[in-house]
Each structure stands twice: as structure tokens, then as C-alpha cells.
Amino acid sequence: MEDLELARACALYADDKKAENIRILDLRGLSPIADYFVLVTALSTPQLRAVRDEIVERMKEEHNTPPDVKDGNFESQWIIIVYGSVMVHVLTPEKREFYALEELWGDAPELALTVEAPAPEPQPKVKKAAVKKVAAAKKAPAKRATKKKATK
């Protein structure tokens, strides 16, 4: 699995647990510690745990990829999960605002969370079998009775 696909998978798994403000930063050429940062906001300690567990479990189950490093505890309100050159940061809103990783790595381009699916190819129109319409019989117009002019 390529690093960008891995980063997008982690972002998707975090989204499944209702994480907010999910962003992927491309740090290639900017940082020696990681090629991609996945930044995620969890609104509570239970959500921090749920997001971390979802990412770790699904990466193991679906991609046979355990994390290289899991760091941080719930009291710190900042969890880091490392998969090769992808670093996932799960933070509470207060910690995310305080550390401002997006500003610290402001030169890093932000990547789309998902790959856009190509537009479907237009399907050829199937000719419908001609339906024979039965014309309704036209009624002959009713003759108008002519009014006789009153003679004086």
C-alpha cells in the first residue's frame, strides 16, 4: 500500500468515528520525519480512544498493517500513530489550536481526503421498440344550427 493511500485510509477510518476537521498534509521534501501528516480532531477523550482504535484495528484487519508507533495517552489529549512515513495526529480541539500544526507546516500542500471517482462513461441509448399508438376516432364536428334572422 502506498503512503498516500495509507494516509487516506486513516483519514477515512477517523471519519467513520465522526472525527472533525480531517486534513492530510503532504510533507515530502519539507520534513525528514514524515511524508504525510493526517490531522484529526476528536471532541472528547472517549472519541480520542474510538478514533485511535478504529484506525489501528482496521489497518490491521483490512491492510494487514500494524502501526510502527503508537504514542500519547488520553490524558495528554494528543495521540500519534505512525505507519512508515505517515503520521496520524488525533487531538482535542484545544490541543490542535494550541500546537497549530497546520500553521507550523504551512508550506505543505493539503491533499484531498479521497480520490475523485472518474465520471461514468455515457451509455449508448437503447432504441425502444416502436409502440403502435391507436388513434382515437375523431368525431365529426357538430353542425351548428344557424340562427334565422328575424325579419321585420
Secondary structure by P-SEA (a helix, b strand, c coil): ccaaaaaaaaaaaaaaacccbbbbbbcccccccccbbbbbbbccaaaaaaaaaaaaaaaaacccccccbbbbcccccbbbbbcccbbbbbbcaaaaaaaccccccccbbbbbcccccccccccccccccbbbbbcccccccccccccccccc
